[in-house]
Amino acid sequence: MAHDYLIIGAGPAGLQLAALAERDGRDYAVLERGAGPGTFFSRYPRHRTLISINKVHTGYADPEQRMRMDWNSLLSDDPELLFTRYSPRYFPHADDMVRYLADFASATGVRVHYDTEVTRISRDDDGFAVTDHGGRTRRAARVVVATGVSRLHVPPIPGIEHAERYDTFDTDPATYTDQRVLVIGKGNSGFETADALVEHAAVIHLAGPHSVKLAWQTHYVGHLRAVNNNFLDTYQLKSENAVLDGTVERIEPRAGGGFRVLFRYARTVEKLRELEYDRIIACTGFRFDASVFDDSARPALVIDDRFPEQTPAYESTTVPGLYFAGTLTQQRDFKKSTNGFIHGFRYGARALHRILAARHHDTPWPSTVLDPAPDAIADAIVARVNRSSALWQQFAVIGDVVTVSGGSAHYEEEVPVAYVADGGLGPAEHRFVATLEYGPDHDTVDPFDISIPRVAENDAANAHDASYLHPVVRHYRDGTLAATHHLAENLENHWDLPTVHQQPLAVFVKECLAGA
């Protein structure tokens, strides 16, 4: 039962990696504790509406460009395996995701062992031993964990055991009629829950220690989405509801029923406030479950021990051969880009597949030969930034690379920029790394405030000050950053005007290569 790879989890990331391994004839197996793929989506979100967009009608004929607006499809050579064929809804039902993942697994022929719960992972000089709940042990040279954040995060609040949990609370709004409800957690799950109760509960408070951050402003899709923020109206327009900024210090049952909560406000210096509620619901997020690892294979954890720490190659920093795929890889770009979501980590999984191929199967990163002339390099970059979905979705995290050395040039697509910086592609005299990025102040500037000056559209001279998404090309000489060029932003994301985008980039490339 020895394999080159064991993939733990048959959610979107596990299936994506397995489909690529199947296509390329790798020796692997997938272990899934559920009876089918994507069991997480059979329970979550609790109110059954996904917030990953499903834009069926985009106006694009190019399948690659259409993937920019399709946040649910996995990568495949089969044009039929698109989530957009499963639902016309912009925010689809979670059951459609379960159905889609089952069909994807069947169509790609991935080798998954269902009803196989991993209970122990250990490591020795010969690799990994993975034991399941039936006592069966499989060995592998490498293990890829794609289980997601499967364990509820429970904050260390005295009395938190009295709160109902997001994974088990009663979602029927009628059961909260005329009650005072406290929702702990100011993320999407908390607001989703509060919004569902608005028509029945008498009073709803949302509480958390951090400020509410709106996704449309920060561009991080895990922050509060507009589809869940109706509750903010009920607070600011005085409808008995409130968003509390601060910490829940203690929860105590009341003698007559309900609960007494000691709360400390973040904005004031007043003493602890006593608040009373009939129901309390903890919507405090999820974390990585590291309980299956013994001491020989236990990875280092970071971010309040909620995620495994990873190298730029998605490998554990402390356990060689232990890799991660899917939402766990958001440790690499926590609350900045999209590794925590399908539309981001599908490209991360493909990058991991290519990293493993280079490391263990003598297969270098896919590349195409390119004319090393500056105009040709600029044209190739412009063509890709106008089309690529990977660069669009994994902004600032994944980039295209043009390597110029010895009078030749090669174009390598969709490489994690941290992997390039870490030397993953090897040495080179010249490298150009092209990404799509927002400006450094993008998450603090109100895009709807017309009193704030901003760089004009197609303003090439001031492109470096642009705050909206735009291409950035960096030149590395012998591995050291030597120069940076920004392409002007464009309202419709068309960065292909000859005098605004292509020609200034060609001049930049020519200057970087001068004397080469």
ZADO-61439 format. One record per residue (C-alpha): x, z, y; chain; residue number from 1. Coordinates in Angstrom, 3 decimals. Each point is the difference from the previous one (the first is absolute). Layout:
BEGIN
R          X          Z          Y   kette    nr
R          X          Z          Y       A   NUM
...
//
This chain:
BEGIN
R          X          Z          Y   kette    nr
R      0.000      0.000      0.000       A     1
R      2.942     -0.551      2.366       A     2
R     -0.563     -2.208      3.062       A     3
R      2.001     -1.110      2.978       A     4
R     -2.778      1.327      2.212       A     5
R     -2.893      2.402     -0.258       A     6
R     -2.489     -0.215      2.862       A     7
R     -2.124      3.125      0.472       A     8
R     -3.406     -0.822      1.432       A     9
R     -2.246     -3.081     -0.107       A    10
R     -1.273      0.124      3.548       A    11
R      0.633     -2.872      2.424       A    12
R      3.760      0.637      0.199       A    13
R      0.505      0.407     -3.735       A    14
R     -1.990     -3.164     -0.695       A    15
R      1.871     -1.924      2.702       A    16
R      3.391      0.934     -1.423       A    17
R     -1.150     -0.560     -3.584       A    18
R     -1.387     -3.455      0.814       A    19
R      3.370     -1.044      1.423       A    20
R      1.809      1.475     -3.019       A    21
R     -2.373     -1.837     -2.346       A    22
R      0.510     -3.281      1.824       A    23
R      3.783      0.296     -0.259       A    24
R      0.087      1.173     -3.614       A    25
R      1.247      3.519      0.594       A    26
R     -0.065      2.700     -2.671       A    27
R     -2.458      2.557      1.381       A    28
R     -3.122      2.023     -0.680       A    29
R     -2.534      1.667      2.278       A    30
R     -1.410      3.444     -0.765       A    31
R     -3.355      0.844      1.578       A    32
R     -1.904      3.239     -0.544       A    33
R     -3.363     -1.548      0.865       A    34
R     -2.193     -2.164     -2.194       A    35
R      0.625     -3.010      2.239       A    36
R      2.022     -1.102      3.028       A    37
R     -0.518      1.373      3.492       A    38
R     -1.766      3.212     -1.009       A    39
R      0.856      1.552      3.383       A    40
R     -2.489     -2.388      1.586       A    41
R     -2.719      1.065     -2.407       A    42
R     -0.001      3.358      1.868       A    43
R      1.402     -0.683      3.450       A    44
R     -0.869     -0.283      2.743       A    45
R     -2.839      2.399     -0.712       A    46
R     -2.445     -1.892      2.191       A    47
R      1.021     -3.230     -1.779       A    48
R      0.857     -2.215      2.972       A    49
R      3.553     -1.280      0.225       A    50
R      1.732     -0.211      3.376       A    51
R      2.314     -2.784     -1.159       A    52
R     -1.349     -3.110      1.651       A    53
R     -1.317     -2.985     -1.925       A    54
R     -0.183     -2.919      2.443       A    55
R     -1.375     -2.885     -2.005       A    56
R     -0.291     -2.493      2.856       A    57
R      3.316     -0.313      1.863       A    58
R      0.132     -3.590      1.211       A    59
R      3.282     -0.478     -1.893       A    60
R      0.380     -2.554     -2.764       A    61
R      3.421      1.328     -1.014       A    62
R     -0.377      2.659     -2.757       A    63
R      3.077      1.834      1.298       A    64
R     -1.507      0.400      3.457       A    65
R     -3.349      1.017     -1.463       A    66
R      1.749      2.933     -1.694       A    67
R      0.685      1.433      3.446       A    68
R     -3.701      0.852      0.205       A    69
R     -0.461      0.863     -3.684       A    70
R      1.053      3.611     -0.499       A    71
R     -1.167      0.360     -3.594       A    72
R      1.295     -2.928     -2.063       A    73
R      3.078      0.329     -2.179       A    74
R      2.648     -2.724     -0.109       A    75
R     -0.495     -2.646     -2.644       A    76
R      0.559     -3.686     -0.676       A    77
R     -3.672     -0.276     -0.955       A    78
R     -2.156     -0.938      3.037       A    79
R     -3.040      1.438     -1.782       A    80
R      1.449      3.535      0.019       A    81
R     -0.960      0.821      3.572       A    82
R     -2.076      3.008      0.982       A    83
R     -1.817     -2.119      2.588       A    84
R     -1.883     -1.563     -2.927       A    85
R     -1.409      3.409     -0.943       A    86
R     -1.696      1.067      3.212       A    87
R     -1.022     -1.542      3.333       A    88
R      0.034      3.406      1.716       A    89
R      2.630      0.722      2.638       A    90
R      0.214      3.575     -1.316       A    91
R     -0.785     -0.482     -3.691       A    92
R     -1.401      2.420     -2.550       A    93
R      2.565      1.842     -2.118       A    94
R     -1.707     -1.153     -3.197       A    95
R      0.986     -3.569      0.891       A    96
R      3.647      1.090     -0.028       A    97
R     -0.390      1.501     -3.471       A    98
R     -1.547     -3.253     -1.235       A    99
R      2.713     -2.103      1.644       A   100
R      2.867      2.029     -1.480       A   101
R     -1.517     -0.235     -3.485       A   102
R     -0.200     -3.781      0.294       A   103
R      3.538     -0.192      1.410       A   104
R      1.353      1.986     -2.940       A   105
R     -1.831     -2.219     -2.475       A   106
R      0.964     -3.309      1.633       A   107
R      3.692      0.841      0.351       A   108
R      0.301      1.384     -3.523       A   109
R      1.833      3.123      1.065       A   110
R      0.890      2.345     -2.858       A   111
R     -1.779      3.246      0.792       A   112
R     -0.590      2.965     -2.311       A   113
R     -3.196      1.633      1.278       A   114
R     -1.149      3.561     -0.726       A   115
R      3.679      0.944     -0.040       A   116
R      0.710      2.972      2.226       A   117
R      3.679      0.682      0.617       A   118
R      0.755      3.702     -0.366       A   119
R      3.802      0.100      0.119       A   120
R      2.820     -2.178      1.315       A   121
R      3.607      0.905     -0.795       A   122
R      3.336     -1.749      0.337       A   123
R      3.267      0.006     -1.948       A   124
R      3.075     -2.221     -0.323       A   125
R     -2.045     -2.616     -1.870       A   126
R     -2.758     -0.295      2.591       A   127
R     -3.476      1.462      0.269       A   128
R     -2.377      1.552     -2.525       A   129
R     -3.688     -0.120      0.946       A   130
R     -2.408      2.116     -2.054       A   131
R     -3.771     -0.400      0.093       A   132
R     -2.843      2.444     -0.648       A   133
R     -0.094     -0.935     -3.679       A   134
R      3.631      0.952     -0.479       A   135
R      1.265     -3.570     -0.239       A   136
R      3.329     -0.670      1.697       A   137
R      1.147     -3.326      1.371       A   138
R      3.494     -0.698      1.290       A   139
R      1.068     -2.250      2.846       A   140
R      3.127     -0.855      1.898       A   141
R     -1.945      0.318      3.246       A   142
R     -3.311      1.498      1.099       A   143
R     -2.154     -1.171      2.899       A   144
R     -2.586      2.526      1.209       A   145
R     -3.060     -1.645      1.549       A   146
R     -2.462      2.874     -0.257       A   147
R     -0.755      0.272      3.689       A   148
R     -0.690      3.308      1.688       A   149
R     -2.233      1.278     -2.765       A   150
R     -0.030      3.722      0.710       A   151
R     -2.134      1.589      2.703       A   152
R      2.068      1.580      2.762       A   153
R     -1.222      3.583      0.463       A   154
R      1.351      1.691      3.142       A   155
R      1.201      3.625     -0.338       A   156
R     -2.959      1.531      1.819       A   157
R     -1.085      3.475     -1.202       A   158
R     -3.476     -0.444     -1.459       A   159
R      0.275     -3.786     -0.382       A   160
R     -1.400      0.413     -3.508       A   161
R     -3.407      0.610      1.613       A   162
R     -0.061     -3.489      1.473       A   163
R     -1.523     -2.958     -1.795       A   164
R      2.578     -2.675     -0.825       A   165
R     -0.118     -3.639      1.016       A   166
R      0.341     -1.066     -3.626       A   167
R     -3.027      1.981     -1.202       A   168
R     -2.291      0.830      2.954       A   169
R     -3.648     -1.051     -0.004       A   170
R     -0.253     -3.281      1.921       A   171
R     -3.810      0.113      0.336       A   172
R     -0.569      0.539      3.759       A   173
R     -3.408      1.579     -0.590       A   174
R      1.603      3.059     -1.585       A   175
R      1.538      0.849      3.394       A   176
R     -3.272     -0.025      1.937       A   177
R     -0.031      2.481      2.916       A   178
R      3.360      1.476     -1.046       A   179
R      3.145      0.752      1.971       A   180
R      2.850     -1.896     -1.640       A   181
R      3.765      0.205      0.494       A   182
R      2.067     -2.982     -1.150       A   183
R      3.713      0.825     -0.253       A   184
R      2.092     -3.116      0.614       A   185
R     -0.089     -2.564      2.797       A   186
R      0.925     -3.105     -1.975       A   187
R     -2.238     -2.805     -1.215       A   188
R     -1.384      2.020     -2.905       A   189
R     -0.981      2.834      2.349       A   190
R     -1.680     -2.284      2.520       A   191
R     -1.610     -2.059     -2.763       A   192
R     -1.499      3.220     -1.365       A   193
R     -1.132      1.314      3.386       A   194
R     -1.569     -3.317      0.940       A   195
R     -2.024      0.019     -3.221       A   196
R     -1.483      3.411      0.866       A   197
R     -0.917     -0.644      3.645       A   198
R     -3.680     -0.718     -0.658       A   199
R     -0.540      3.214     -1.995       A   200
R      2.414      2.783      0.942       A   201
R     -0.830      2.200      2.991       A   202
R      3.622      0.416      1.116       A   203
R      3.169     -1.707     -1.233       A   204
R      3.515      1.009      1.007       A   205
R      3.122     -1.915     -1.003       A   206
R      3.173      2.064      0.137       A   207
R      3.693     -0.759     -0.304       A   208
R      3.327      0.878      1.603       A   209
R      0.899     -3.501      1.195       A   210
R     -1.494     -2.283      2.623       A   211
R     -2.351     -2.743     -1.113       A   212
R      1.874     -3.307     -0.020       A   213
R     -1.963     -3.226      0.161       A   214
R      1.168     -2.887     -2.158       A   215
R     -0.860     -2.634      2.598       A   216
R      2.518      1.644      2.330       A   217
R      2.800      1.029     -2.372       A   218
R     -0.310     -3.093     -2.252       A   219
R      0.374      2.301     -3.015       A   220
R     -3.045     -0.748     -2.140       A   221
R      0.047      3.464     -1.569       A   222
R     -0.886      1.611      3.318       A   223
R     -3.662      0.353      0.954       A   224
R     -1.738     -3.350     -0.368       A   225
R     -2.754     -1.110      2.341       A   226
R     -2.422     -0.301     -2.915       A   227
R      0.271      3.786     -0.469       A   228
R      0.122      1.185      3.594       A   229
R     -3.699      0.086      0.927       A   230
R      0.257      3.760     -0.296       A   231
R      2.104      0.063      3.177       A   232
R     -3.067     -1.122      1.958       A   233
R     -2.024      2.934     -1.291       A   234
R      2.723      2.348      1.250       A   235
R      0.740     -1.447      3.415       A   236
R     -3.688     -0.698      0.724       A   237
R     -0.971      3.621     -0.761       A   238
R     -1.984     -0.326     -3.234       A   239
R      0.973      3.438     -1.400       A   240
R      3.016     -1.323     -1.888       A   241
R      3.655      0.575      0.846       A   242
R      3.579     -0.905     -0.867       A   243
R      2.118      3.165     -0.066       A   244
R      3.736     -0.237      0.668       A   245
R      1.745      2.851     -1.748       A   246
R      0.478      1.788     -3.296       A   247
R     -2.347      1.722     -2.383       A   248
R      1.688      3.376     -0.535       A   249
R     -2.380      1.556     -2.522       A   250
R     -3.292     -0.612     -1.807       A   251
R     -2.126      2.979     -1.024       A   252
R     -3.443      0.105     -1.682       A   253
R     -2.741      1.696      2.028       A   254
R     -2.143      2.688     -1.593       A   255
R     -3.205     -1.875      0.802       A   256
R      1.307     -3.360     -1.123       A   257
R      2.154     -2.647      1.592       A   258
R      3.499      0.528      1.332       A   259
R      1.941      1.585      2.835       A   260
R      2.954     -2.063      1.179       A   261
R      2.888      1.241      2.130       A   262
R      1.217     -2.896      2.112       A   263
R      2.976     -0.342      2.360       A   264
R     -0.323     -2.634      2.717       A   265
R      3.018     -2.191      0.693       A   266
R     -0.729     -0.549      3.700       A   267
R     -0.568      3.580      1.147       A   268
R      1.655      3.394     -0.278       A   269
R     -3.201      1.880     -0.767       A   270
R     -0.124      2.297     -2.995       A   271
R     -1.403     -1.086     -3.348       A   272
R     -3.535     -1.343      0.245       A   273
R     -2.628      0.977     -2.579       A   274
R     -2.258     -2.859     -1.090       A   275
R     -2.833     -0.003     -2.528       A   276
R     -1.065     -2.757     -2.384       A   277
R     -2.339     -0.564     -2.912       A   278
R      2.273     -2.526     -1.726       A   279
R      3.689     -0.900      0.180       A   280
R      1.440     -3.264     -1.334       A   281
R      3.771     -0.532     -0.348       A   282
R      0.955     -3.628      0.687       A   283
R      3.729      0.638      0.193       A   284
R      1.466     -3.031     -1.736       A   285
R      1.951     -0.585     -3.182       A   286
R      3.526      0.461     -1.304       A   287
R      2.308     -1.260     -2.745       A   288
R     -0.394      1.851     -3.305       A   289
R      3.529      0.804     -1.204       A   290
R     -1.105      2.400     -2.721       A   291
R      0.768     -2.432     -2.865       A   292
R      3.734     -0.093      0.729       A   293
R      2.292      2.462     -1.705       A   294
R      3.206      1.193      1.633       A   295
R      2.011     -2.948     -1.303       A   296
R     -2.182     -2.557      1.796       A   297
R     -1.648      1.848      2.873       A   298
R      0.365     -2.020      3.239       A   299
R      0.721      1.549      3.377       A   300
R     -3.129      0.326      2.144       A   301
R     -0.366     -0.340      3.772       A   302
R     -2.668      0.161      2.736       A   303
R     -1.289      3.456     -0.970       A   304
R      0.741     -0.888     -3.639       A   305
R     -2.789     -2.582      0.039       A   306
R      2.122     -3.070     -0.864       A   307
R      3.074     -0.803     -2.104       A   308
R      3.082     -0.790      2.057       A   309
R      1.167     -3.593     -0.475       A   310
R      2.928     -2.284      0.747       A   311
R     -0.531     -3.384      1.712       A   312
R     -0.376     -1.401     -3.557       A   313
R     -3.013      2.277     -0.690       A   314
R      2.141      2.046     -2.400       A   315
R      0.062      3.795     -0.137       A   316
R      2.863      1.384      2.055       A   317
R      0.763      2.542     -2.745       A   318
R     -1.052     -1.629     -3.293       A   319
R      1.686     -3.366     -0.707       A   320
R     -2.301     -2.495     -1.695       A   321
R     -3.185      1.675      1.256       A   322
R     -1.847     -2.348      2.348       A   323
R     -3.271      0.131      1.908       A   324
R     -2.632     -2.580      0.910       A   325
R     -3.199      0.031      1.977       A   326
R     -1.231      2.599      2.445       A   327
R      2.831      2.348     -0.993       A   328
R      2.398     -2.331      1.796       A   329
R     -1.512      0.951      3.359       A   330
R      2.775      2.600      0.059       A   331
R      2.166     -2.886      1.201       A   332
R     -2.182     -0.714      3.079       A   333
R     -2.191      3.102      0.258       A   334
R     -2.810     -0.545      2.526       A   335
R      1.806     -2.987      1.511       A   336
R     -0.764     -3.085     -2.091       A   337
R     -2.060     -0.895     -3.076       A   338
R      1.785      1.071     -3.202       A   339
R     -2.843      2.445     -0.610       A   340
R     -2.607     -2.742     -0.394       A   341
R     -0.648     -2.965     -2.296       A   342
R      0.590     -2.616      2.693       A   343
R      3.444      1.496      0.560       A   344
R      1.217      1.267     -3.351       A   345
R     -0.894     -3.193     -1.854       A   346
R      3.026     -1.492      1.778       A   347
R      2.049      3.116     -0.627       A   348
R     -0.771     -0.313     -3.718       A   349
R      1.149     -3.613      0.035       A   350
R      3.170      1.068      1.810       A   351
R      0.603      2.686     -2.634       A   352
R     -0.444     -2.602     -2.739       A   353
R      2.665     -2.138      1.671       A   354
R      2.319      2.979      0.477       A   355
R     -0.261      0.857     -3.691       A   356
R      0.586     -3.657     -0.909       A   357
R      3.190     -0.063      2.072       A   358
R      1.251      3.316     -1.350       A   359
R     -0.808     -0.393     -3.678       A   360
R     -0.753     -3.653     -0.808       A   361
R      2.701     -1.931      1.879       A   362
R     -2.641     -1.623      2.188       A   363
R      0.947     -0.090      3.689       A   364
R     -2.600      0.226      2.734       A   365
R     -1.885     -3.337      0.178       A   366
R      1.373     -2.222      2.729       A   367
R     -0.066     -3.542      1.307       A   368
R      2.933     -1.952      1.375       A   369
R     -0.217     -0.560      3.725       A   370
R      1.895     -2.194      2.442       A   371
R      2.243      2.482      1.887       A   372
R     -0.667     -1.758      3.333       A   373
R     -1.610      2.309      2.637       A   374
R     -3.047     -2.260      0.442       A   375
R     -0.654     -0.033     -3.749       A   376
R      0.312      3.781     -0.263       A   377
R     -2.292      0.531      2.984       A   378
R     -2.572     -2.451     -1.376       A   379
R     -0.018      1.725     -3.384       A   380
R     -0.501      3.441      1.541       A   381
R     -2.734     -1.208      2.349       A   382
R     -1.837     -1.663     -2.888       A   383
R      0.076      3.177     -2.060       A   384
R     -1.010      2.520      2.675       A   385
R     -3.010     -2.183      0.757       A   386
R     -1.074     -0.077     -3.623       A   387
R      1.305      2.962     -1.991       A   388
R     -2.442      2.708     -1.051       A   389
R      2.737      2.366     -1.218       A   390
R      1.676      0.173      3.408       A   391
R     -3.419      0.333      1.645       A   392
R     -1.149      2.861     -2.192       A   393
R      3.323      1.811     -0.477       A   394
R      0.952     -0.113      3.669       A   395
R      3.518      1.320      0.710       A   396
R      0.441      0.812     -3.710       A   397
R      0.330     -3.378     -1.743       A   398
R      1.789     -2.963      1.527       A   399
R      1.320     -3.458     -0.757       A   400
R      3.769     -0.399     -0.174       A   401
R      2.193     -2.985      0.841       A   402
R      3.514      0.443     -1.376       A   403
R      2.701     -2.232      1.498       A   404
R      3.401      0.086     -1.629       A   405
R      2.719     -2.505     -0.875       A   406
R     -1.732     -2.891      1.737       A   407
R     -3.257      0.377     -1.941       A   408
R     -3.298      1.765      0.647       A   409
R     -2.618      1.517     -2.302       A   410
R     -3.519      1.169      0.859       A   411
R     -1.194      3.103     -1.879       A   412
R     -3.627      1.007      0.471       A   413
R     -1.666      3.413      0.143       A   414
R      2.926      2.390     -0.320       A   415
R     -0.410      3.685      0.964       A   416
R      2.093      0.322      3.158       A   417
R      1.366      3.381     -1.097       A   418
R      1.161     -1.597     -3.253       A   419
R      1.879     -2.652      1.992       A   420
R      1.598      2.665      2.200       A   421
R      0.972      1.952     -3.119       A   422
R      1.952     -2.993     -1.301       A   423
R     -2.543     -1.055     -2.604       A   424
R      0.628     -3.711      0.557       A   425
R      3.761      0.411      0.019       A   426
R      2.506     -0.791      2.777       A   427
R     -0.362     -2.935      2.374       A   428
R      1.699     -1.201      3.150       A   429
R     -3.291     -0.684      1.786       A   430
R     -3.541      1.152     -0.722       A   431
R     -3.133     -0.565      2.039       A   432
R     -2.870      2.350     -0.878       A   433
R     -3.422     -1.044      1.306       A   434
R     -2.859      2.500      0.157       A   435
R     -3.313      0.428      1.773       A   436
R     -0.091      3.167      2.089       A   437
R     -1.906      1.843      2.691       A   438
R      1.803      1.244      3.093       A   439
R      1.457      3.511     -0.020       A   440
R     -2.835      1.435      2.141       A   441
R     -2.848     -1.749     -1.805       A   442
R     -1.510      3.204     -1.409       A   443
R     -0.278      1.729      3.391       A   444
R     -1.235     -2.791      2.247       A   445
R     -3.777     -0.416      0.319       A   446
R     -0.524     -3.738     -0.603       A   447
R     -3.337      0.143      1.808       A   448
R      1.331      1.534      3.217       A   449
R      0.331     -2.977      2.348       A   450
R      1.838      2.116      2.592       A   451
R      3.094      0.109     -2.235       A   452
R      2.286     -2.992      0.599       A   453
R      0.964     -1.952     -3.087       A   454
R      2.158     -2.985     -0.828       A   455
R     -1.817     -3.278      0.484       A   456
R     -0.851     -2.200     -2.947       A   457
R      2.756     -2.506     -0.858       A   458
R      2.409      1.684      2.435       A   459
R      3.299     -0.769     -1.710       A   460
R      2.140      1.616      2.709       A   461
R     -1.622      3.418     -0.508       A   462
R     -0.804     -0.203     -3.703       A   463
R      2.239      3.010     -0.705       A   464
R     -2.508      2.189      1.874       A   465
R     -3.063     -1.224     -1.895       A   466
R     -2.101      2.720     -1.620       A   467
R     -2.229     -2.182     -2.177       A   468
R      1.030     -1.471     -3.367       A   469
R      2.690     -2.660      0.360       A   470
R      2.997     -1.384     -1.922       A   471
R      3.379      1.691      0.324       A   472
R      3.206     -1.606     -1.310       A   473
R      3.126      2.098     -0.441       A   474
R      3.487     -1.366     -0.588       A   475
R      2.384      1.961     -2.220       A   476
R      3.682     -0.924     -0.131       A   477
R      1.817      1.364     -3.037       A   478
R     -2.841      2.481     -0.477       A   479
R      0.011      1.330      3.576       A   480
R     -2.821     -0.647      2.461       A   481
R      1.388     -2.338      2.647       A   482
R     -3.012     -1.314      1.964       A   483
R     -3.814      0.072      0.166       A   484
R     -2.443     -2.667      1.157       A   485
R     -3.738      0.474      0.657       A   486
R     -2.440     -2.915     -0.116       A   487
R     -2.761      0.113      2.596       A   488
R     -3.315      1.461     -1.077       A   489
R     -3.039     -2.232     -0.271       A   490
R     -3.671      0.958      0.044       A   491
R     -0.826     -1.969     -3.157       A   492
R      3.351      0.684     -1.673       A   493
R      1.184     -3.600      0.280       A   494
R      3.718      0.301      0.614       A   495
R      0.789     -3.699     -0.133       A   496
R      0.203     -1.322      3.547       A   497
R      3.207     -2.092      0.214       A   498
R      1.180      1.216      3.407       A   499
R     -1.250      3.577     -0.404       A   500
R      0.844      0.853     -3.590       A   501
R      2.071     -2.593     -1.872       A   502
R      2.535     -1.033      2.610       A   503
R      0.952      3.524      1.210       A   504
R      0.414      1.053     -3.636       A   505
R      2.230     -3.019     -0.733       A   506
R      2.178      0.894      2.982       A   507
R      0.238      3.589     -1.262       A   508
R      1.052     -1.152     -3.479       A   509
R      2.548     -2.413      1.462       A   510
R      1.580      2.726      2.121       A   511
R      0.147      2.367     -2.985       A   512
R      1.717     -2.613     -2.147       A   513
R      2.413     -1.098      2.715       A   514
R      3.505     -0.048     -1.398       A   515
R     -1.185      0.455     -3.593       A   516
//
